């Protein structure tokens, strides 16, 4: 396509100069499947390793988002531009009324996505003939395919999300299409897969790594098991077959979001055996998708791209980190500046700007306070175990830095260059896939 304007660069090394247009571009995003998660479990992803060995890998790409979080990164994948352009800064954001809100209004509503995705531009340029679609987990992942029918002249692209409380596939059908063959969710199949988890840990004891079926089927746990990986894979293959990916000469664009490694990492941490097994199950489904493309489209007539929106955090206790007590952080800020905190998440602190203005609070002072905030400050007074924090760590700063929004938005390339080298250099992400002769 001509006339596309990206913040990044086209990665031309992935295709030869004489490559013909593929029938399908099939992108798989492994949520929480960054290099550090894969490095931790090097034998769990033989299919990814095989694809990597036969293809082109980019090991030190700059993603341009801080924090590197699901909502922002999936929109960057889809649009090719950074959050400052596409308008989705994270999972939570300021809505049009200035209030804190979910970036997709917890309703698969694309109104805050300010840039078109490449998929929908391609779709519209070809009279909506290409198949454009996704099987994902939640609204944050729709940034990969775009606005659906919310754009003038566009159609309802295929989109399949999971509704955890109802245990069913769903979508906002004002903008997207939920295929009729997935309208009735085969929950019995998922339950059967869950019952088969028992021996995956090598012990036939009715448990999966010590977790019984009651726990595994909890809403906040279910998407983090190999059973849900397989169940999602079934939905992906159903869509591939029923929508006829690659059936004509116009390139189809399909996105798969594998949420499960991220879910498992949040629940049991990336270091756990549960995470390894979920990555292993995800890798098996990736092999299944490629085999299906070979059968349906033919090897050489499609492109498979695999990436991740971010890595994961290991147990901070084992790496000299500190588990930030967000309740204490909020209380400390309000003791210092008054009731100005609107919401604290694992990556955000939203301030009530009306309260900030009414109290005459200077945001630079808030940033300075957070920049100097220490572990000792974050230990609640009188809490059991507070006396066990090493004295030598009490003065360690919790944050590498804190800055008001106006300061960050005013930065340009010239001012950034004056900072010099970072104190947090990039790590060596070069890793050998399983079977390549190295330790992996």
QUINORJO-V783465 format. One record per residue. N is the residue number from 1. PHI is phi in radians with two decimals (* if undefined). NEAR is the number of other C-alpha atoms within 10 Angstrom. D_FIRST is the distance of its C-alpha to the first C-alpha in whole Angstrom. Layout:
# QUINORJO-V783465
N|PHI|NEAR|D_FIRST, N|PHI|NEAR|D_FIRST
This chain:
# QUINORJO-V783465
1|*|7|0, 2|-1.70|4|4, 3|1.41|5|7, 4|-1.40|9|7, 5|-2.10|10|11, 6|-1.89|13|12, 7|-1.41|12|16, 8|-1.76|14|16, 9|-2.05|8|14, 10|-1.21|9|12, 11|-1.58|9|15, 12|-1.24|9|14, 13|-1.10|11|18, 14|-1.25|13|17, 15|-2.26|12|16, 16|-1.24|8|17, 17|-1.10|8|16, 18|-1.73|6|16, 19|-1.17|9|15, 20|-1.48|11|14, 21|-1.02|13|11, 22|-1.29|18|14, 23|-1.35|22|15, 24|-2.49|25|15, 25|-1.89|21|14, 26|-2.04|21|18, 27|-1.88|19|18, 28|-2.02|21|22, 29|-1.89|23|23, 30|-1.61|23|27, 31|-1.11|25|28, 32|1.24|28|31, 33|-1.75|26|30, 34|-1.13|18|29, 35|-0.99|18|31, 36|-1.20|17|34, 37|-1.23|24|35, 38|-1.19|22|34, 39|-1.05|18|36, 40|-1.20|16|39, 41|-2.29|19|39, 42|-1.17|22|38, 43|-1.62|16|39, 44|-1.62|22|37, 45|-2.41|23|34, 46|-1.13|17|34, 47|-1.20|20|31, 48|-1.07|19|29, 49|-1.08|19|31, 50|-1.13|14|30, 51|-1.14|17|26, 52|-1.07|15|26, 53|-1.14|13|29, 54|-1.57|9|26, 55|-2.14|14|23, 56|-2.13|14|22, 57|-2.08|15|23, 58|-2.05|13|23, 59|-1.67|11|26, 60|-2.32|11|26, 61|-1.22|8|23, 62|-1.64|8|24, 63|-1.58|15|23, 64|1.29|16|24, 65|-2.32|15|26, 66|-2.44|12|30, 67|-1.35|13|31, 68|-1.45|16|28, 69|-2.23|19|29, 70|-0.85|22|27, 71|-1.03|25|26, 72|-1.18|28|24, 73|-1.22|31|23, 74|-1.19|24|21, 75|-1.22|30|19, 76|-1.17|28|18, 77|-0.94|22|17, 78|-1.29|22|15, 79|-1.69|29|14, 80|1.38|24|14, 81|-2.23|22|16, 82|-1.44|22|20, 83|-0.97|22|22, 84|-1.09|13|23, 85|-1.75|16|20, 86|-1.45|21|19, 87|1.55|19|23, 88|-1.90|26|24, 89|-1.41|25|27, 90|-3.13|23|29, 91|-1.42|20|30, 92|-1.99|21|32, 93|-2.79|20|32, 94|-1.43|15|33, 95|-1.40|14|33, 96|-1.07|10|33, 97|-1.56|7|36, 98|1.50|10|37, 99|-1.49|13|38, 100|-1.18|16|37, 101|-2.65|15|35, 102|-1.16|20|33, 103|-1.08|26|29, 104|-2.05|23|28, 105|0.97|17|32, 106|0.89|11|33, 107|-2.55|13|31, 108|0.88|25|28, 109|-1.81|23|27, 110|-1.54|22|24, 111|-1.07|15|25, 112|-1.61|18|25, 113|-1.40|22|21, 114|-1.63|17|20, 115|-2.12|21|16, 116|-1.29|20|14, 117|-1.50|23|13, 118|-1.07|20|9, 119|-1.05|24|11, 120|-1.32|27|12, 121|-1.12|17|9, 122|-1.13|19|8, 123|-1.04|22|11, 124|-1.18|17|12, 125|-1.17|13|9, 126|-1.99|12|11, 127|1.12|11|14, 128|1.03|17|15, 129|-1.39|15|15, 130|-1.14|26|14, 131|-1.39|22|17, 132|-2.12|27|16, 133|-2.94|28|19, 134|-2.67|25|21, 135|-2.02|25|25, 136|-2.42|25|26, 137|-1.94|24|29, 138|-2.54|21|29, 139|-0.98|24|27, 140|-0.96|28|26, 141|-1.51|30|24, 142|-1.25|30|22, 143|-1.05|27|20, 144|-1.28|30|18, 145|-1.78|27|17, 146|1.96|28|17, 147|-1.57|27|19, 148|1.05|25|20, 149|-1.31|18|21, 150|-1.22|16|22, 151|-1.51|16|19, 152|-1.01|9|20, 153|1.43|10|18, 154|-1.63|18|17, 155|-2.04|21|20, 156|-1.45|19|22, 157|-1.25|26|20, 158|-1.23|22|22, 159|-2.54|30|24, 160|-2.24|30|27, 161|-2.08|22|29, 162|-1.92|18|33, 163|-1.76|14|35, 164|-1.16|17|38, 165|-1.20|9|41, 166|-1.65|9|41, 167|0.94|15|40, 168|-2.72|16|37, 169|-1.30|24|33, 170|-2.71|23|32, 171|-2.87|22|29, 172|-1.36|16|29, 173|-1.39|16|29, 174|-1.25|12|28, 175|-2.05|21|25, 176|-2.30|23|24, 177|-2.01|19|26, 178|-1.62|18|28, 179|-1.00|19|29, 180|-1.10|7|32, 181|-1.32|11|33, 182|-2.03|15|33, 183|-1.13|13|35, 184|-1.73|11|38, 185|-1.32|14|38, 186|-1.45|13|40, 187|-1.15|13|41, 188|-1.09|9|44, 189|-1.15|13|42, 190|-1.07|20|41, 191|-1.11|15|45, 192|-1.15|11|45, 193|-1.09|18|43, 194|-1.16|22|44, 195|-1.13|17|48, 196|-1.48|15|47, 197|-1.22|21|46, 198|-0.74|20|49, 199|-1.49|14|50, 200|-1.12|13|46, 201|-1.60|15|48, 202|1.54|9|51, 203|-2.31|12|54, 204|-1.53|11|54, 205|-2.27|12|56, 206|1.39|15|54, 207|-2.20|19|52, 208|-1.96|22|48, 209|0.85|18|49, 210|1.52|12|52, 211|-1.86|13|50, 212|-1.53|16|51, 213|-1.08|16|49, 214|-1.04|9|50, 215|-1.20|13|49, 216|-1.04|20|46, 217|-1.58|17|45, 218|-1.14|12|45, 219|-0.94|14|42, 220|-1.50|15|41, 221|-2.06|19|42, 222|-0.84|23|41, 223|-1.24|25|37, 224|-1.83|25|38, 225|-2.06|26|40, 226|-1.04|27|39, 227|-1.10|24|39, 228|-1.25|23|37, 229|-1.01|26|34, 230|-1.12|19|35, 231|-1.09|19|35, 232|-1.13|28|32, 233|-1.01|22|31, 234|-1.04|16|32, 235|-1.13|17|30, 236|-1.06|21|27, 237|-1.14|17|28, 238|-1.00|15|29, 239|-1.18|22|26, 240|-0.96|19|24, 241|-1.29|14|27, 242|-1.28|10|27, 243|-1.55|15|24, 244|1.15|14|23, 245|-0.98|25|20, 246|1.30|24|19, 247|-1.39|16|21, 248|-2.30|13|18, 249|-1.49|11|16, 250|-1.61|18|13, 251|-1.07|23|12, 252|-1.62|24|14, 253|-2.22|25|14, 254|-2.26|26|17, 255|-2.16|25|19, 256|-2.10|24|23, 257|-1.98|25|25, 258|-1.69|27|28, 259|-1.30|24|30, 260|-1.10|29|34, 261|-1.04|33|34, 262|-1.17|27|34, 263|-1.06|22|36, 264|-1.11|27|38, 265|-1.15|25|38, 266|-1.15|18|39, 267|-1.37|15|42, 268|-2.13|15|43, 269|1.36|19|42, 270|-1.13|28|39, 271|-1.44|16|43, 272|-1.37|17|44, 273|-1.14|15|44, 274|-1.07|24|43, 275|-1.08|29|39, 276|-1.04|24|40, 277|-1.22|21|40, 278|-1.20|25|37, 279|-1.08|30|35, 280|-1.06|22|36, 281|-1.18|23|36, 282|-1.11|29|32, 283|-1.06|20|32, 284|-1.10|19|33, 285|-1.22|22|31, 286|-1.09|22|28, 287|-1.04|18|30, 288|-1.14|16|30, 289|-1.11|21|27, 290|-1.12|19|26, 291|-1.07|14|29, 292|-1.17|15|27, 293|-1.13|24|24, 294|-1.02|14|26, 295|-1.27|10|28, 296|-1.41|15|25, 297|-1.90|19|22, 298|1.81|14|24, 299|-1.03|12|24, 300|1.69|12|21, 301|-1.91|17|18, 302|-2.50|22|17, 303|-2.09|19|17, 304|-1.91|17|19, 305|-2.08|17|19, 306|-2.15|16|22, 307|-2.61|18|23, 308|-2.46|19|25, 309|-1.42|22|25, 310|-3.03|22|28, 311|-1.57|21|32, 312|-2.41|20|35, 313|-1.72|14|38, 314|-1.25|18|41, 315|-1.05|16|45, 316|-1.05|11|45, 317|-1.04|9|49, 318|-1.58|8|48, 319|-2.21|8|46, 320|1.33|8|48, 321|-1.53|11|46, 322|-2.44|16|47, 323|-1.36|11|47, 324|-1.20|15|46, 325|-1.45|13|49, 326|-1.17|14|46, 327|-1.15|11|49, 328|-1.18|15|51, 329|-1.04|19|49, 330|-1.08|18|48, 331|-1.08|16|52, 332|-1.16|18|52, 333|-1.08|17|50, 334|-1.32|13|52, 335|-1.15|11|55, 336|-1.45|11|54, 337|-2.09|18|52, 338|1.69|14|53, 339|-1.28|16|51, 340|-1.98|22|48, 341|-1.50|18|46, 342|-1.59|14|44, 343|-2.83|13|42, 344|-2.14|14|42, 345|-2.03|10|39, 346|-1.20|8|39, 347|-2.27|12|36, 348|-2.30|13|37, 349|-2.23|14|40, 350|-1.67|16|40, 351|-1.76|16|42, 352|-1.34|16|44, 353|-1.21|16|43, 354|-1.15|10|46, 355|-1.16|15|48, 356|-1.04|17|47, 357|-1.22|12|47, 358|-1.07|9|51, 359|-1.60|13|52, 360|1.16|10|51, 361|-1.35|15|49, 362|-1.58|12|47, 363|-1.12|17|44, 364|-1.15|15|44, 365|-1.22|13|48, 366|-1.09|16|46, 367|-1.09|16|44, 368|-1.11|14|47, 369|-1.09|16|49, 370|-1.16|20|46, 371|-1.10|16|45, 372|-1.78|17|49, 373|-1.18|22|49, 374|-2.00|17|51, 375|-1.02|19|52, 376|-1.03|18|55, 377|-1.12|17|54, 378|-1.46|22|52, 379|-1.53|18|55, 380|-1.06|16|57, 381|-1.11|11|60, 382|1.39|8|63, 383|-1.25|8|60, 384|-0.96|8|62, 385|1.61|9|60, 386|-1.05|12|60, 387|-1.32|11|62, 388|-1.56|7|61, 389|-1.18|12|58, 390|-0.95|9|59, 391|-0.98|10|60, 392|-1.22|7|58, 393|-1.84|13|55, 394|-1.08|15|56, 395|-1.63|13|55, 396|-1.16|15|51, 397|-1.32|18|48, 398|-1.36|20|46, 399|-1.96|13|43, 400|-1.24|11|42, 401|-3.09|12|41, 402|-2.55|16|41, 403|-2.47|15|39, 404|-1.26|14|39, 405|-0.98|11|35, 406|-1.03|10|36, 407|-1.15|9|37, 408|-1.12|10|33, 409|-1.23|9|31, 410|-1.52|8|33, 411|-1.21|10|32, 412|-2.23|9|30, 413|-1.04|7|29, 414|-1.11|8|32, 415|-1.21|10|34, 416|-1.16|9|33, 417|-1.11|9|34, 418|-1.24|8|37, 419|-1.25|8|38, 420|1.41|8|38, 421|-1.21|8|37, 422|-1.34|7|37, 423|-1.40|7|40, 424|-2.13|7|38, 425|-1.15|7|36, 426|-1.14|8|34, 427|-1.42|7|35, 428|-1.45|8|35, 429|-1.66|12|32, 430|-1.31|11|32, 431|-2.31|15|34, 432|-1.62|15|35, 433|-1.20|22|34, 434|-0.94|18|37, 435|1.48|13|39, 436|-1.52|11|38, 437|1.81|8|41, 438|-1.60|9|41, 439|-1.14|10|43, 440|-1.21|14|40
